[in-house]
């Protein structure tokens, strides 16, 4: 999410063989979470932010173990803890 919507994916245009990547358009009435289209005579990535968020959350819910498997953007280990266990970790 952070590197996706907030930073438009933070891609290197030259890595994709293009001088300019598509413009991003965020609009709450698009019918799909993400799709390609045209705007101002060029390519555009059309994003419906609320559907996009729901899609990402649903994918994580279905595949939560993947959060530990990203080698290029590693997270800390995520484990469930009770409030008592959290309290015992702090002196």
Short mmCIF file of the C-alpha atoms (twelve columns), coordinates in Angstrom:
data_MODEL
# 
_entry.id   MODEL 
# 
loop_
_atom_site.group_PDB 
_atom_site.id 
_atom_site.type_symbol 
_atom_site.label_atom_id 
_atom_site.label_alt_id 
_atom_site.label_comp_id 
_atom_site.label_asym_id 
_atom_site.label_seq_id 
_atom_site.Cartn_x 
_atom_site.Cartn_y 
_atom_site.Cartn_z 
_atom_site.pdbx_PDB_model_num 
ATOM 1  C CA . UNK A 1  0.000   0.000   0.000   1 
ATOM 2  C CA . UNK A 2  2.611   2.514   1.085   1 
ATOM 3  C CA . UNK A 3  4.755   2.081   -2.009  1 
ATOM 4  C CA . UNK A 4  1.691   1.600   -4.179  1 
ATOM 5  C CA . UNK A 5  -0.774  4.438   -3.804  1 
ATOM 6  C CA . UNK A 6  1.255   6.942   -1.787  1 
ATOM 7  C CA . UNK A 7  4.332   6.821   -3.997  1 
ATOM 8  C CA . UNK A 8  2.806   5.582   -7.257  1 
ATOM 9  C CA . UNK A 9  4.741   2.341   -6.956  1 
ATOM 10 C CA . UNK A 10 8.105   4.180   -6.879  1 
ATOM 11 C CA . UNK A 11 9.242   2.476   -10.099 1 
ATOM 12 C CA . UNK A 12 12.313  3.284   -12.135 1 
ATOM 13 C CA . UNK A 13 10.951  4.194   -15.557 1 
ATOM 14 C CA . UNK A 14 14.190  3.163   -17.238 1 
ATOM 15 C CA . UNK A 15 13.849  -0.336  -15.765 1 
ATOM 16 C CA . UNK A 16 10.734  -0.799  -17.854 1 
ATOM 17 C CA . UNK A 17 12.214  0.566   -21.079 1 
ATOM 18 C CA . UNK A 18 9.983   3.614   -21.028 1 
ATOM 19 C CA . UNK A 19 10.908  7.240   -20.540 1 
ATOM 20 C CA . UNK A 20 7.543   8.003   -18.956 1 
ATOM 21 C CA . UNK A 21 5.297   5.680   -16.999 1 
ATOM 22 C CA . UNK A 22 1.502   6.026   -17.056 1 
ATOM 23 C CA . UNK A 23 -0.170  8.844   -15.166 1 
ATOM 24 C CA . UNK A 24 -2.136  7.745   -12.109 1 
ATOM 25 C CA . UNK A 25 -5.757  8.808   -11.706 1 
ATOM 26 C CA . UNK A 26 -7.496  8.133   -8.391  1 
ATOM 27 C CA . UNK A 27 -11.294 8.370   -8.536  1 
ATOM 28 C CA . UNK A 28 -13.931 6.864   -6.269  1 
ATOM 29 C CA . UNK A 29 -16.358 5.997   -9.080  1 
ATOM 30 C CA . UNK A 30 -14.154 3.652   -11.123 1 
ATOM 31 C CA . UNK A 31 -15.801 0.220   -11.331 1 
ATOM 32 C CA . UNK A 32 -12.611 -1.807  -10.749 1 
ATOM 33 C CA . UNK A 33 -9.808  -1.500  -8.192  1 
ATOM 34 C CA . UNK A 34 -7.249  -0.843  -10.943 1 
ATOM 35 C CA . UNK A 35 -7.287  -0.722  -14.715 1 
ATOM 36 C CA . UNK A 36 -5.417  0.829   -17.615 1 
ATOM 37 C CA . UNK A 37 -7.001  3.590   -19.675 1 
ATOM 38 C CA . UNK A 38 -6.238  6.797   -21.544 1 
ATOM 39 C CA . UNK A 39 -6.004  10.363  -20.261 1 
ATOM 40 C CA . UNK A 40 -4.656  13.529  -21.847 1 
ATOM 41 C CA . UNK A 41 -3.484  11.591  -24.889 1 
ATOM 42 C CA . UNK A 42 -1.427  9.075   -22.920 1 
ATOM 43 C CA . UNK A 43 -1.697  5.907   -20.892 1 
ATOM 44 C CA . UNK A 44 -3.203  6.128   -17.421 1 
ATOM 45 C CA . UNK A 45 -3.479  3.773   -14.483 1 
ATOM 46 C CA . UNK A 46 -6.985  4.311   -13.115 1 
ATOM 47 C CA . UNK A 47 -7.275  3.453   -9.425  1 
ATOM 48 C CA . UNK A 48 -10.436 3.279   -7.332  1 
ATOM 49 C CA . UNK A 49 -8.718  3.687   -3.936  1 
ATOM 50 C CA . UNK A 50 -11.410 2.118   -1.731  1 
ATOM 51 C CA . UNK A 51 -11.774 -0.978  -3.904  1 
ATOM 52 C CA . UNK A 52 -7.976  -1.187  -4.121  1 
ATOM 53 C CA . UNK A 53 -7.654  -1.113  -0.324  1 
ATOM 54 C CA . UNK A 54 -10.331 -3.783  0.084   1 
ATOM 55 C CA . UNK A 55 -8.628  -5.970  -2.540  1 
ATOM 56 C CA . UNK A 56 -5.238  -5.691  -0.821  1 
ATOM 57 C CA . UNK A 57 -6.712  -6.414  2.612   1 
ATOM 58 C CA . UNK A 58 -8.609  -9.417  1.286   1 
ATOM 59 C CA . UNK A 59 -5.436  -10.807 -0.320  1 
ATOM 60 C CA . UNK A 60 -3.582  -10.444 2.993   1 
ATOM 61 C CA . UNK A 61 -6.412  -12.084 4.911   1 
ATOM 62 C CA . UNK A 62 -6.298  -15.060 2.549   1 
ATOM 63 C CA . UNK A 63 -2.477  -15.289 2.513   1 
ATOM 64 C CA . UNK A 64 -1.268  -13.784 5.804   1 
ATOM 65 C CA . UNK A 65 1.829   -16.026 5.874   1 
ATOM 66 C CA . UNK A 66 3.182   -14.125 2.852   1 
ATOM 67 C CA . UNK A 67 3.918   -11.116 5.053   1 
ATOM 68 C CA . UNK A 68 7.073   -12.897 6.281   1 
ATOM 69 C CA . UNK A 69 8.180   -14.079 2.823   1 
ATOM 70 C CA . UNK A 70 8.995   -10.772 1.114   1 
ATOM 71 C CA . UNK A 71 12.801  -10.690 0.779   1 
ATOM 72 C CA . UNK A 72 12.931  -7.317  -0.985  1 
ATOM 73 C CA . UNK A 73 10.800  -5.490  1.597   1 
ATOM 74 C CA . UNK A 74 11.029  -7.522  4.812   1 
ATOM 75 C CA . UNK A 75 8.755   -6.970  7.773   1 
ATOM 76 C CA . UNK A 76 9.362   -7.841  11.373  1 
ATOM 77 C CA . UNK A 77 7.832   -11.095 12.508  1 
ATOM 78 C CA . UNK A 78 4.131   -10.672 13.138  1 
ATOM 79 C CA . UNK A 79 2.614   -12.886 15.834  1 
ATOM 80 C CA . UNK A 80 -0.602  -12.676 17.854  1 
ATOM 81 C CA . UNK A 81 -0.163  -11.649 21.489  1 
ATOM 82 C CA . UNK A 82 -2.540  -11.016 24.361  1 
ATOM 83 C CA . UNK A 83 -2.407  -7.713  26.250  1 
ATOM 84 C CA . UNK A 84 -0.841  -9.581  29.166  1 
ATOM 85 C CA . UNK A 85 1.967   -10.876 26.952  1 
ATOM 86 C CA . UNK A 86 2.588   -7.397  25.560  1 
ATOM 87 C CA . UNK A 87 2.769   -5.956  29.085  1 
ATOM 88 C CA . UNK A 88 5.281   -8.618  30.178  1 
ATOM 89 C CA . UNK A 89 7.634   -7.555  27.359  1 
ATOM 90 C CA . UNK A 90 8.065   -4.049  28.815  1 
ATOM 91 C CA . UNK A 91 9.889   -3.591  32.140  1 
# 
